[in-house]
């Protein structure tokens, strides 16, 4: 039994959580902040590597995860050294890892698999956009907290942009979950994480390891050469739509897999709802798009000619070793301008710095809801059928500070004066999108923008790209937010999973602003969250609910009784005011719903106001 040290750095050691070849993980208590942490330590007297190299690698681990702030990622607080140890203090999560549940043959309902893997993909989408590839996605690094929150941990062998510590040819990760290119010591990109996630999905669906063997070399051989049997072959009760999903995710070559975590997540939602894959348009190799049914055979055993790797190559890979180290991801290629007429599900950018867009399909929906306002009167009536008989490209994320900053830098657009909240709303002449009264980064949604500001931005973007960008209409926005579901299914703020679905007023906010009406959960954000921090909807759109209110084109009217039924904006009524949709970090739960309508003067700025863009594909 290992004797516990009393202290490491400032931390009081409480218990040992785990032990590995290079160090120990402790449960510890921070007496200053008065919170428990997980303290990951490593001895500095290893003979396998130079001490300086170990310290640098361990420091890189802290740097890899330290700048990631996401509710589905275990937070890293501090790096330090003490008495011959280096340590990383990180968020302590009470719960169980996915590997523990799998070892116990825990039966996962399809809804639970969807929720867990959807949260993992949301975390990976965020980390990839922040420039970090995990490189060791496996059940042991997926934690299910006691309140049901999914947490991805141990970015310790991530590659971070610009690191020179880890070279091509070094294998990092856990063999049974690693991609073929990773096992062969080749350079990897974000698609390697998606492969590993697909392998985890396979194990959750079937209860069986995707690749196993009696030796390290035999596992490597199978990963490189053997195709998976379709999940429904091992478990006939599974829907056939999952076979194509797993085949795509676990393709041997990166180009044949999903090209982003968001694309994988959208396909996951379709597959679990029994929908077929959205066909990809031909001849678009640089555009992220959903797979064609012709590209994904359902018989995975015979779908692909097997490539046999020589024993020497496998032994070379084994010799490279599994090293827990940190370095940097390889640069991700930029998107190129896309051709016209893209199919639904396609993701594109019109330039390297333009907003990322996704094409949503045509459809029909019932606008409005039967919700009741605080005065007891109907809030969102009348309910009325609306037809969106055209494909529409919608911004996958709200416009960020970085994107808006480019517009301001190019045009000199004025931005002073904003209503901000500090226990009460007040106008501050010194407040602006750069200073909204709380801390933000470049990936947070821009706030303190008026409807006029948003209109000026889309006009500038249209001129810059040669494409007619605009704000969504109110009907388009509601259709995009519902994403094919009835209004009763959308109330994220009233559901048990509210803090996985949207950044809303929650326990985190109530601690800073006592007396708020909040949802009964915690998302760890008081104000805005970086875009894409929460689960995407079935159309692949992020933050349609919560985070910031989004301006739409329509003028204000007391109700929608006479609004157009074809999805177009209603440019009649009080056009000195315009509509805002979706709720925000500040909004009380009852109003965070797809049908809720709010309005403010066109020149009003608030730290809860933002926007996203749209255009015809």
TARA-V908750 format. One record per residue. N is the residue number from 1. PSI is psi in whole degrees, 0 to 359 (none if undefined). NEAR is the number of other C-alpha atoms within 10 Angstrom. D_FIRST is the distance of its C-alpha to the first C-alpha in Angstrom with 2 decimals. Layout:
n:N psi:PSI near:NEAR d_first:D_FIRST
n:N psi:PSI near:NEAR d_first:D_FIRST
//
This chain:
n:1 psi:135 near:3 d_first:0.00
n:2 psi:129 near:7 d_first:3.79
n:3 psi:133 near:7 d_first:6.45
n:4 psi:130 near:11 d_first:9.18
n:5 psi:153 near:12 d_first:12.58
n:6 psi:321 near:12 d_first:15.38
n:7 psi:150 near:13 d_first:17.83
n:8 psi:116 near:19 d_first:18.64
n:9 psi:227 near:15 d_first:22.40
n:10 psi:357 near:13 d_first:23.91
n:11 psi:134 near:19 d_first:21.09
n:12 psi:124 near:18 d_first:19.00
n:13 psi:129 near:21 d_first:15.41
n:14 psi:316 near:17 d_first:14.84
n:15 psi:166 near:16 d_first:11.94
n:16 psi:128 near:17 d_first:10.29
n:17 psi:331 near:13 d_first:12.79
n:18 psi:162 near:11 d_first:12.02
n:19 psi:136 near:13 d_first:11.22
n:20 psi:188 near:9 d_first:14.03
n:21 psi:331 near:8 d_first:15.46
n:22 psi:357 near:13 d_first:16.79
n:23 psi:186 near:16 d_first:14.65
n:24 psi:146 near:17 d_first:12.60
n:25 psi:126 near:19 d_first:14.38
n:26 psi:153 near:24 d_first:13.92
n:27 psi:127 near:20 d_first:16.03
n:28 psi:166 near:26 d_first:18.03
n:29 psi:130 near:22 d_first:21.24
n:30 psi:108 near:15 d_first:24.37
n:31 psi:342 near:11 d_first:26.16
n:32 psi:309 near:8 d_first:29.43
n:33 psi:342 near:7 d_first:29.95
n:34 psi:60 near:8 d_first:27.92
n:35 psi:154 near:12 d_first:26.15
n:36 psi:146 near:20 d_first:22.71
n:37 psi:161 near:24 d_first:21.88
n:38 psi:124 near:25 d_first:19.47
n:39 psi:109 near:27 d_first:18.49
n:40 psi:123 near:23 d_first:18.16
n:41 psi:161 near:24 d_first:17.23
n:42 psi:135 near:21 d_first:17.90
n:43 psi:145 near:19 d_first:17.64
n:44 psi:10 near:20 d_first:21.18
n:45 psi:29 near:13 d_first:20.93
n:46 psi:145 near:11 d_first:20.96
n:47 psi:343 near:7 d_first:23.53
n:48 psi:330 near:7 d_first:24.52
n:49 psi:156 near:11 d_first:26.44
n:50 psi:143 near:12 d_first:28.18
n:51 psi:316 near:14 d_first:26.35
n:52 psi:323 near:10 d_first:29.33
n:53 psi:318 near:13 d_first:29.27
n:54 psi:313 near:22 d_first:25.64
n:55 psi:316 near:19 d_first:26.48
n:56 psi:320 near:15 d_first:29.65
n:57 psi:317 near:21 d_first:28.09
n:58 psi:321 near:25 d_first:25.45
n:59 psi:321 near:20 d_first:28.31
n:60 psi:328 near:25 d_first:30.33
n:61 psi:314 near:25 d_first:27.72
n:62 psi:320 near:24 d_first:28.21
n:63 psi:326 near:21 d_first:31.93
n:64 psi:312 near:28 d_first:31.97
n:65 psi:342 near:24 d_first:30.73
n:66 psi:331 near:18 d_first:31.63
n:67 psi:11 near:14 d_first:35.29
n:68 psi:121 near:19 d_first:34.83
n:69 psi:96 near:20 d_first:35.70
n:70 psi:140 near:22 d_first:35.77
n:71 psi:342 near:23 d_first:34.75
n:72 psi:16 near:26 d_first:33.19
n:73 psi:131 near:26 d_first:31.11
n:74 psi:125 near:25 d_first:27.88
n:75 psi:143 near:24 d_first:29.13
n:76 psi:129 near:26 d_first:27.86
n:77 psi:320 near:16 d_first:28.43
n:78 psi:148 near:14 d_first:27.61
n:79 psi:142 near:20 d_first:26.56
n:80 psi:173 near:15 d_first:25.47
n:81 psi:142 near:16 d_first:23.94
n:82 psi:124 near:13 d_first:22.07
n:83 psi:52 near:9 d_first:20.62
n:84 psi:11 near:10 d_first:20.37
n:85 psi:146 near:17 d_first:19.29
n:86 psi:147 near:22 d_first:21.60
n:87 psi:154 near:26 d_first:20.94
n:88 psi:125 near:22 d_first:22.83
n:89 psi:126 near:25 d_first:23.08
n:90 psi:169 near:24 d_first:24.22
n:91 psi:131 near:16 d_first:25.29
n:92 psi:122 near:19 d_first:22.69
n:93 psi:121 near:18 d_first:23.88
n:94 psi:118 near:11 d_first:23.10
n:95 psi:202 near:15 d_first:23.56
n:96 psi:150 near:14 d_first:22.69
n:97 psi:159 near:20 d_first:23.17
n:98 psi:328 near:21 d_first:26.03
n:99 psi:326 near:17 d_first:23.93
n:100 psi:317 near:13 d_first:22.18
n:101 psi:320 near:16 d_first:25.70
n:102 psi:322 near:18 d_first:27.04
n:103 psi:329 near:10 d_first:24.39
n:104 psi:6 near:9 d_first:25.40
n:105 psi:40 near:12 d_first:29.00
n:106 psi:127 near:12 d_first:29.96
n:107 psi:118 near:13 d_first:33.77
n:108 psi:126 near:15 d_first:34.89
n:109 psi:152 near:11 d_first:38.40
n:110 psi:323 near:14 d_first:40.51
n:111 psi:323 near:10 d_first:40.86
n:112 psi:321 near:12 d_first:37.07
n:113 psi:316 near:16 d_first:36.84
n:114 psi:313 near:19 d_first:39.73
n:115 psi:314 near:20 d_first:38.19
n:116 psi:310 near:21 d_first:34.74
n:117 psi:326 near:21 d_first:36.17
n:118 psi:320 near:24 d_first:38.95
n:119 psi:321 near:26 d_first:36.50
n:120 psi:316 near:25 d_first:34.60
n:121 psi:325 near:27 d_first:37.98
n:122 psi:317 near:27 d_first:39.04
n:123 psi:317 near:26 d_first:35.99
n:124 psi:321 near:27 d_first:36.70
n:125 psi:317 near:25 d_first:40.39
n:126 psi:311 near:25 d_first:39.61
n:127 psi:322 near:24 d_first:37.18
n:128 psi:320 near:21 d_first:39.69
n:129 psi:337 near:15 d_first:42.48
n:130 psi:1 near:16 d_first:40.41
n:131 psi:19 near:21 d_first:40.04
n:132 psi:125 near:27 d_first:36.44
n:133 psi:134 near:29 d_first:35.52
n:134 psi:307 near:29 d_first:32.03
n:135 psi:358 near:30 d_first:31.80
n:136 psi:49 near:26 d_first:28.74
n:137 psi:121 near:28 d_first:29.91
n:138 psi:165 near:25 d_first:27.88
n:139 psi:328 near:22 d_first:26.56
n:140 psi:344 near:17 d_first:23.06
n:141 psi:15 near:17 d_first:24.83
n:142 psi:114 near:24 d_first:26.96
n:143 psi:136 near:26 d_first:25.66
n:144 psi:110 near:20 d_first:27.59
n:145 psi:169 near:15 d_first:27.28
n:146 psi:337 near:11 d_first:27.81
n:147 psi:8 near:10 d_first:31.45
n:148 psi:355 near:14 d_first:32.07
n:149 psi:139 near:21 d_first:32.15
n:150 psi:130 near:26 d_first:31.23
n:151 psi:126 near:23 d_first:29.24
n:152 psi:133 near:26 d_first:28.95
n:153 psi:176 near:24 d_first:26.11
n:154 psi:70 near:23 d_first:24.87
n:155 psi:26 near:28 d_first:28.13
n:156 psi:339 near:24 d_first:26.10
n:157 psi:23 near:24 d_first:28.20
n:158 psi:150 near:27 d_first:31.42
n:159 psi:130 near:28 d_first:34.52
n:160 psi:146 near:25 d_first:36.31
n:161 psi:131 near:16 d_first:39.97
n:162 psi:3 near:12 d_first:40.95
n:163 psi:147 near:15 d_first:37.64
n:164 psi:11 near:11 d_first:38.10
n:165 psi:324 near:15 d_first:34.49
n:166 psi:127 near:19 d_first:34.18
n:167 psi:157 near:13 d_first:37.03
n:168 psi:139 near:11 d_first:38.57
n:169 psi:348 near:16 d_first:37.20
n:170 psi:128 near:21 d_first:33.50
n:171 psi:128 near:27 d_first:31.76
n:172 psi:130 near:24 d_first:29.48
n:173 psi:193 near:24 d_first:27.98
n:174 psi:119 near:18 d_first:26.75
n:175 psi:312 near:22 d_first:29.23
n:176 psi:343 near:21 d_first:30.10
n:177 psi:2 near:28 d_first:31.07
n:178 psi:150 near:26 d_first:32.68
n:179 psi:158 near:29 d_first:36.43
n:180 psi:318 near:24 d_first:38.42
n:181 psi:328 near:18 d_first:39.43
n:182 psi:319 near:23 d_first:35.88
n:183 psi:328 near:30 d_first:34.82
n:184 psi:3 near:23 d_first:37.89
n:185 psi:16 near:20 d_first:36.96
n:186 psi:167 near:14 d_first:40.02
n:187 psi:146 near:16 d_first:40.37
n:188 psi:160 near:21 d_first:39.32
n:189 psi:193 near:23 d_first:40.56
n:190 psi:336 near:26 d_first:39.86
n:191 psi:341 near:24 d_first:40.97
n:192 psi:320 near:27 d_first:37.78
n:193 psi:322 near:26 d_first:35.84
n:194 psi:323 near:29 d_first:38.43
n:195 psi:311 near:27 d_first:37.98
n:196 psi:322 near:23 d_first:34.23
n:197 psi:321 near:27 d_first:35.06
n:198 psi:322 near:26 d_first:37.54
n:199 psi:320 near:27 d_first:34.95
n:200 psi:317 near:24 d_first:32.72
n:201 psi:316 near:25 d_first:35.91
n:202 psi:316 near:25 d_first:36.64
n:203 psi:323 near:17 d_first:33.29
n:204 psi:323 near:26 d_first:33.73
n:205 psi:318 near:21 d_first:37.29
n:206 psi:339 near:19 d_first:36.77
n:207 psi:6 near:18 d_first:33.21
n:208 psi:145 near:16 d_first:33.03
n:209 psi:139 near:15 d_first:31.62
n:210 psi:315 near:22 d_first:34.56
n:211 psi:125 near:19 d_first:33.61
n:212 psi:161 near:16 d_first:31.15
n:213 psi:172 near:13 d_first:31.09
n:214 psi:349 near:7 d_first:29.36
n:215 psi:161 near:8 d_first:29.08
n:216 psi:316 near:14 d_first:28.89
n:217 psi:323 near:16 d_first:32.53
n:218 psi:325 near:13 d_first:33.76
n:219 psi:315 near:19 d_first:32.40
n:220 psi:316 near:25 d_first:34.13
n:221 psi:315 near:21 d_first:37.30
n:222 psi:318 near:18 d_first:37.44
n:223 psi:318 near:23 d_first:36.92
n:224 psi:325 near:21 d_first:39.71
n:225 psi:329 near:14 d_first:42.12
n:226 psi:140 near:19 d_first:41.61
n:227 psi:155 near:22 d_first:42.94
n:228 psi:145 near:21 d_first:41.38
n:229 psi:145 near:18 d_first:43.02
n:230 psi:140 near:24 d_first:44.30
n:231 psi:323 near:28 d_first:41.97
n:232 psi:344 near:17 d_first:44.86
n:233 psi:324 near:13 d_first:45.06
n:234 psi:331 near:13 d_first:41.58
n:235 psi:89 near:12 d_first:42.11
n:236 psi:341 near:11 d_first:45.89
n:237 psi:348 near:9 d_first:45.63
n:238 psi:143 near:17 d_first:44.70
n:239 psi:142 near:15 d_first:47.67
n:240 psi:338 near:18 d_first:49.14
n:241 psi:338 near:20 d_first:49.08
n:242 psi:338 near:26 d_first:45.35
n:243 psi:312 near:23 d_first:46.04
n:244 psi:324 near:25 d_first:47.96
n:245 psi:310 near:27 d_first:45.42
n:246 psi:320 near:28 d_first:42.54
n:247 psi:317 near:29 d_first:44.85
n:248 psi:314 near:28 d_first:45.75
n:249 psi:325 near:28 d_first:42.25
n:250 psi:23 near:29 d_first:40.91
n:251 psi:147 near:21 d_first:43.91
n:252 psi:327 near:22 d_first:43.25
n:253 psi:140 near:16 d_first:45.18
n:254 psi:324 near:21 d_first:44.56
n:255 psi:341 near:11 d_first:48.26
n:256 psi:357 near:16 d_first:48.24
n:257 psi:181 near:25 d_first:45.45
n:258 psi:147 near:25 d_first:45.67
n:259 psi:357 near:21 d_first:46.34
n:260 psi:159 near:20 d_first:44.49
n:261 psi:326 near:25 d_first:41.88
n:262 psi:321 near:26 d_first:44.71
n:263 psi:318 near:23 d_first:46.81
n:264 psi:316 near:27 d_first:43.98
n:265 psi:317 near:26 d_first:43.44
n:266 psi:319 near:22 d_first:47.16
n:267 psi:324 near:29 d_first:47.29
n:268 psi:315 near:25 d_first:44.32
n:269 psi:318 near:19 d_first:46.29
n:270 psi:316 near:19 d_first:49.38
n:271 psi:320 near:21 d_first:47.65
n:272 psi:343 near:19 d_first:45.97
n:273 psi:3 near:15 d_first:49.34
n:274 psi:9 near:13 d_first:50.97
n:275 psi:148 near:13 d_first:53.06
n:276 psi:161 near:17 d_first:53.91
n:277 psi:144 near:20 d_first:52.86
n:278 psi:123 near:19 d_first:55.23
n:279 psi:142 near:17 d_first:57.25
n:280 psi:142 near:21 d_first:56.94
n:281 psi:143 near:18 d_first:60.16
n:282 psi:153 near:10 d_first:61.11
n:283 psi:33 near:8 d_first:61.33
n:284 psi:65 near:14 d_first:58.81
n:285 psi:339 near:11 d_first:56.11
n:286 psi:2 near:14 d_first:55.12
n:287 psi:131 near:21 d_first:54.95
n:288 psi:122 near:21 d_first:51.85
n:289 psi:162 near:27 d_first:53.09
n:290 psi:153 near:24 d_first:52.04
n:291 psi:148 near:23 d_first:52.28
n:292 psi:147 near:16 d_first:55.38
n:293 psi:327 near:14 d_first:55.21
n:294 psi:336 near:9 d_first:56.85
n:295 psi:344 near:14 d_first:53.98
n:296 psi:89 near:22 d_first:51.29
n:297 psi:145 near:17 d_first:52.02
n:298 psi:339 near:23 d_first:50.51
n:299 psi:95 near:16 d_first:49.99
n:300 psi:340 near:20 d_first:47.12
n:301 psi:330 near:15 d_first:47.16
n:302 psi:10 near:12 d_first:50.67
n:303 psi:334 near:14 d_first:50.93
n:304 psi:136 near:14 d_first:50.32
n:305 psi:133 near:10 d_first:51.15
n:306 psi:136 near:13 d_first:47.96
n:307 psi:122 near:10 d_first:47.27
n:308 psi:122 near:11 d_first:45.83
n:309 psi:138 near:12 d_first:43.80
n:310 psi:152 near:9 d_first:43.95
n:311 psi:324 near:11 d_first:40.99
n:312 psi:321 near:9 d_first:41.17
n:313 psi:320 near:13 d_first:40.59
n:314 psi:316 near:20 d_first:37.52
n:315 psi:325 near:15 d_first:36.11
n:316 psi:319 near:14 d_first:36.92
n:317 psi:318 near:21 d_first:34.99
n:318 psi:317 near:19 d_first:31.96
n:319 psi:331 near:12 d_first:32.29
n:320 psi:329 near:16 d_first:32.28
n:321 psi:158 near:15 d_first:28.60
n:322 psi:107 near:15 d_first:26.56
n:323 psi:124 near:13 d_first:25.93
n:324 psi:101 near:19 d_first:24.36
n:325 psi:172 near:24 d_first:27.15
n:326 psi:141 near:29 d_first:29.76
n:327 psi:219 near:26 d_first:33.44
n:328 psi:150 near:23 d_first:36.50
n:329 psi:157 near:23 d_first:38.35
n:330 psi:146 near:18 d_first:41.71
n:331 psi:139 near:13 d_first:44.69
n:332 psi:135 near:11 d_first:45.85
n:333 psi:149 near:9 d_first:49.55
n:334 psi:148 near:12 d_first:52.02
n:335 psi:147 near:18 d_first:53.96
n:336 psi:159 near:15 d_first:57.64
n:337 psi:142 near:14 d_first:60.46
n:338 psi:155 near:19 d_first:60.84
n:339 psi:163 near:12 d_first:63.98
n:340 psi:161 near:8 d_first:65.81
n:341 psi:38 near:11 d_first:65.43
n:342 psi:150 near:23 d_first:61.66
n:343 psi:159 near:22 d_first:60.32
n:344 psi:141 near:22 d_first:58.18
n:345 psi:346 near:26 d_first:54.51
n:346 psi:136 near:25 d_first:55.30
n:347 psi:136 near:27 d_first:53.57
n:348 psi:166 near:27 d_first:55.45
n:349 psi:147 near:19 d_first:56.34
n:350 psi:347 near:19 d_first:59.85
n:351 psi:167 near:15 d_first:58.56
n:352 psi:332 near:13 d_first:55.29
n:353 psi:7 near:12 d_first:55.18
n:354 psi:162 near:17 d_first:56.71
n:355 psi:145 near:22 d_first:54.96
n:356 psi:128 near:20 d_first:53.21
n:357 psi:154 near:25 d_first:55.33
n:358 psi:139 near:28 d_first:54.90
n:359 psi:123 near:26 d_first:57.85
n:360 psi:150 near:24 d_first:57.87
n:361 psi:162 near:19 d_first:60.18
n:362 psi:162 near:13 d_first:63.39
n:363 psi:177 near:15 d_first:63.25
n:364 psi:148 near:15 d_first:64.56
n:365 psi:169 near:20 d_first:62.94
n:366 psi:115 near:18 d_first:63.93
n:367 psi:146 near:25 d_first:63.91
n:368 psi:176 near:22 d_first:63.14
n:369 psi:180 near:20 d_first:61.37
n:370 psi:17 near:14 d_first:62.05
n:371 psi:154 near:19 d_first:59.87
n:372 psi:134 near:13 d_first:61.37
n:373 psi:174 near:13 d_first:61.59
n:374 psi:337 near:10 d_first:60.88
n:375 psi:7 near:7 d_first:64.57
n:376 psi:359 near:8 d_first:64.47
n:377 psi:154 near:10 d_first:66.57
n:378 psi:135 near:13 d_first:65.67
n:379 psi:320 near:20 d_first:63.73
n:380 psi:25 near:20 d_first:63.77
n:381 psi:164 near:17 d_first:66.84
n:382 psi:152 near:16 d_first:68.93
n:383 psi:136 near:15 d_first:66.84
n:384 psi:142 near:14 d_first:68.63
n:385 psi:135 near:12 d_first:68.16
n:386 psi:137 near:20 d_first:67.74
n:387 psi:123 near:19 d_first:67.97
n:388 psi:87 near:18 d_first:66.20
n:389 psi:38 near:12 d_first:68.17
n:390 psi:149 near:13 d_first:66.89
n:391 psi:148 near:18 d_first:63.69
n:392 psi:135 near:23 d_first:62.27
n:393 psi:124 near:25 d_first:59.84
n:394 psi:142 near:30 d_first:57.61
n:395 psi:127 near:26 d_first:55.19
n:396 psi:334 near:26 d_first:51.65
n:397 psi:161 near:25 d_first:50.53
n:398 psi:151 near:29 d_first:52.25
n:399 psi:133 near:25 d_first:53.87
n:400 psi:168 near:21 d_first:51.42
n:401 psi:321 near:20 d_first:52.01
n:402 psi:314 near:16 d_first:51.99
n:403 psi:317 near:18 d_first:54.70
n:404 psi:325 near:20 d_first:56.79
n:405 psi:326 near:17 d_first:56.47
n:406 psi:321 near:14 d_first:58.11
n:407 psi:314 near:18 d_first:60.99
n:408 psi:318 near:15 d_first:61.43
n:409 psi:325 near:9 d_first:61.30
n:410 psi:331 near:10 d_first:63.91
n:411 psi:343 near:12 d_first:66.26
n:412 psi:25 near:10 d_first:65.77
n:413 psi:130 near:13 d_first:65.46
n:414 psi:150 near:9 d_first:65.46
n:415 psi:11 near:18 d_first:62.48
n:416 psi:146 near:16 d_first:62.77
n:417 psi:119 near:20 d_first:62.45
n:418 psi:143 near:26 d_first:59.93
n:419 psi:121 near:21 d_first:59.04
n:420 psi:164 near:23 d_first:55.46
n:421 psi:130 near:18 d_first:53.40
n:422 psi:60 near:10 d_first:51.73
n:423 psi:338 near:10 d_first:52.14
n:424 psi:151 near:8 d_first:55.69
n:425 psi:135 near:12 d_first:57.50
n:426 psi:147 near:12 d_first:59.63
n:427 psi:131 near:13 d_first:61.50
n:428 psi:122 near:15 d_first:60.49
n:429 psi:335 near:11 d_first:62.80
n:430 psi:359 near:13 d_first:59.97
n:431 psi:147 near:20 d_first:57.72
n:432 psi:185 near:23 d_first:57.70
n:433 psi:335 near:23 d_first:55.66
n:434 psi:342 near:19 d_first:54.10
n:435 psi:75 near:17 d_first:53.34
n:436 psi:5 near:22 d_first:52.89
n:437 psi:0 near:19 d_first:51.18
n:438 psi:163 near:13 d_first:47.57
n:439 psi:137 near:10 d_first:45.45
n:440 psi:162 near:19 d_first:45.96
n:441 psi:181 near:13 d_first:45.36
n:442 psi:338 near:15 d_first:47.68
n:443 psi:2 near:20 d_first:46.19
n:444 psi:157 near:21 d_first:46.83
n:445 psi:139 near:29 d_first:50.05
n:446 psi:140 near:31 d_first:53.01
n:447 psi:183 near:30 d_first:54.23
n:448 psi:39 near:26 d_first:57.28
n:449 psi:135 near:28 d_first:59.60
n:450 psi:172 near:23 d_first:62.80
n:451 psi:320 near:26 d_first:64.54
n:452 psi:318 near:15 d_first:66.97
n:453 psi:315 near:20 d_first:64.14
n:454 psi:319 near:24 d_first:62.67
n:455 psi:319 near:21 d_first:66.13
n:456 psi:322 near:16 d_first:66.64
n:457 psi:312 near:24 d_first:63.35
n:458 psi:328 near:20 d_first:64.26
n:459 psi:318 near:14 d_first:67.72
n:460 psi:316 near:18 d_first:66.24
n:461 psi:322 near:20 d_first:63.77
n:462 psi:316 near:15 d_first:66.66
n:463 psi:321 near:12 d_first:68.72
n:464 psi:320 near:13 d_first:65.85
n:465 psi:340 near:13 d_first:65.04
n:466 psi:12 near:10 d_first:68.42
n:467 psi:144 near:14 d_first:66.96
n:468 psi:81 near:15 d_first:67.95
n:469 psi:155 near:21 d_first:64.80
n:470 psi:173 near:22 d_first:65.08
n:471 psi:157 near:25 d_first:63.27
n:472 psi:156 near:27 d_first:62.75
n:473 psi:165 near:21 d_first:65.21
n:474 psi:320 near:27 d_first:63.95
n:475 psi:317 near:28 d_first:64.37
n:476 psi:318 near:23 d_first:62.56
n:477 psi:314 near:26 d_first:59.69
n:478 psi:320 near:24 d_first:59.33
n:479 psi:316 near:25 d_first:59.60
n:480 psi:323 near:23 d_first:56.89
n:481 psi:321 near:25 d_first:54.60
n:482 psi:325 near:26 d_first:55.11
n:483 psi:46 near:20 d_first:54.48
n:484 psi:5 near:15 d_first:56.15
n:485 psi:152 near:14 d_first:54.69
n:486 psi:154 near:12 d_first:56.73
n:487 psi:326 near:21 d_first:56.47
n:488 psi:339 near:13 d_first:54.68
n:489 psi:357 near:11 d_first:51.65
n:490 psi:338 near:20 d_first:51.39
n:491 psi:74 near:19 d_first:50.60
n:492 psi:323 near:24 d_first:47.25
n:493 psi:341 near:29 d_first:47.17
n:494 psi:2 near:17 d_first:47.58
n:495 psi:163 near:15 d_first:44.98
n:496 psi:332 near:13 d_first:41.31
n:497 psi:27 near:16 d_first:40.50
n:498 psi:318 near:22 d_first:42.63
n:499 psi:354 near:25 d_first:40.03
n:500 psi:340 near:25 d_first:39.38
n:501 psi:331 near:25 d_first:43.13
n:502 psi:150 near:27 d_first:44.62
n:503 psi:99 near:34 d_first:44.19
n:504 psi:175 near:34 d_first:45.75
n:505 psi:119 near:33 d_first:45.73
n:506 psi:194 near:27 d_first:42.36
n:507 psi:325 near:22 d_first:39.82
n:508 psi:317 near:17 d_first:39.10
n:509 psi:322 near:22 d_first:42.82
n:510 psi:332 near:16 d_first:43.22
n:511 psi:330 near:11 d_first:40.79
n:512 psi:324 near:12 d_first:43.19
n:513 psi:80 near:15 d_first:46.38
n:514 psi:144 near:10 d_first:46.14
n:515 psi:350 near:9 d_first:48.65
n:516 psi:148 near:18 d_first:48.61
n:517 psi:125 near:17 d_first:48.87
n:518 psi:164 near:21 d_first:45.80
n:519 psi:157 near:22 d_first:44.07
n:520 psi:65 near:16 d_first:41.05
n:521 psi:180 near:20 d_first:38.42
n:522 psi:127 near:22 d_first:37.03
n:523 psi:1 near:24 d_first:37.71
n:524 psi:14 near:16 d_first:36.57
n:525 psi:129 near:21 d_first:40.09
n:526 psi:316 near:22 d_first:42.54
n:527 psi:227 near:22 d_first:45.42
n:528 psi:158 near:23 d_first:45.91
n:529 psi:154 near:27 d_first:43.23
n:530 psi:141 near:24 d_first:43.54
n:531 psi:143 near:21 d_first:45.76
n:532 psi:13 near:24 d_first:44.06
n:533 psi:346 near:28 d_first:40.93
n:534 psi:172 near:29 d_first:41.53
n:535 psi:138 near:25 d_first:42.30
n:536 psi:156 near:25 d_first:45.63
n:537 psi:184 near:22 d_first:48.27
n:538 psi:341 near:21 d_first:49.76
n:539 psi:357 near:25 d_first:52.17
n:540 psi:21 near:27 d_first:49.37
n:541 psi:140 near:23 d_first:50.33
n:542 psi:145 near:25 d_first:47.89
n:543 psi:32 near:29 d_first:48.30
n:544 psi:328 near:30 d_first:51.55
n:545 psi:140 near:29 d_first:50.39
n:546 psi:186 near:30 d_first:48.99
n:547 psi:279 near:34 d_first:48.15
n:548 psi:146 near:32 d_first:51.82
n:549 psi:147 near:29 d_first:55.13
n:550 psi:125 near:31 d_first:57.07
n:551 psi:141 near:31 d_first:60.78
n:552 psi:172 near:26 d_first:63.03
n:553 psi:325 near:22 d_first:66.66
n:554 psi:145 near:25 d_first:68.38
n:555 psi:163 near:22 d_first:70.52
n:556 psi:133 near:23 d_first:69.88
n:557 psi:153 near:20 d_first:71.60
n:558 psi:330 near:10 d_first:70.98
n:559 psi:174 near:13 d_first:70.15
n:560 psi:20 near:20 d_first:70.13
n:561 psi:324 near:12 d_first:73.04
n:562 psi:14 near:10 d_first:75.18
n:563 psi:155 near:19 d_first:72.53
n:564 psi:149 near:14 d_first:72.90
n:565 psi:6 near:18 d_first:71.54
n:566 psi:13 near:15 d_first:70.99
n:567 psi:351 near:21 d_first:67.97
n:568 psi:161 near:18 d_first:70.06
n:569 psi:151 near:19 d_first:69.72
n:570 psi:100 near:20 d_first:72.02
n:571 psi:52 near:16 d_first:73.91
n:572 psi:163 near:12 d_first:76.04
n:573 psi:215 near:13 d_first:75.72
n:574 psi:94 near:13 d_first:74.37
n:575 psi:8 near:16 d_first:73.49
n:576 psi:345 near:11 d_first:72.83
n:577 psi:149 near:19 d_first:69.50
n:578 psi:163 near:26 d_first:67.12
n:579 psi:144 near:24 d_first:64.39
n:580 psi:143 near:25 d_first:60.62
n:581 psi:154 near:29 d_first:58.22
n:582 psi:350 near:25 d_first:54.60
n:583 psi:178 near:32 d_first:53.33
n:584 psi:184 near:28 d_first:50.96
n:585 psi:336 near:26 d_first:47.90
n:586 psi:339 near:25 d_first:50.18
n:587 psi:135 near:23 d_first:51.80
n:588 psi:150 near:17 d_first:51.25
n:589 psi:322 near:24 d_first:49.88
n:590 psi:339 near:19 d_first:53.21
n:591 psi:4 near:24 d_first:54.77
n:592 psi:83 near:29 d_first:52.13
n:593 psi:159 near:27 d_first:53.86
n:594 psi:332 near:26 d_first:55.78
n:595 psi:353 near:28 d_first:59.16
n:596 psi:134 near:20 d_first:58.98
n:597 psi:131 near:22 d_first:61.78
n:598 psi:163 near:17 d_first:61.84
n:599 psi:149 near:17 d_first:64.43
n:600 psi:162 near:18 d_first:65.15
n:601 psi:149 near:17 d_first:67.92
n:602 psi:338 near:20 d_first:67.86
n:603 psi:10 near:13 d_first:67.34
n:604 psi:133 near:19 d_first:64.54
n:605 psi:141 near:27 d_first:61.18
n:606 psi:151 near:25 d_first:57.95
n:607 psi:5 near:28 d_first:54.27
n:608 psi:7 near:26 d_first:53.73
n:609 psi:136 near:25 d_first:56.35
n:610 psi:202 near:28 d_first:55.78
n:611 psi:164 near:27 d_first:57.08
n:612 psi:169 near:26 d_first:56.66
n:613 psi:166 near:26 d_first:59.35
n:614 psi:164 near:23 d_first:61.06
n:615 psi:162 near:19 d_first:63.72
n:616 psi:138 near:16 d_first:65.36
n:617 psi:none near:23 d_first:63.75
//
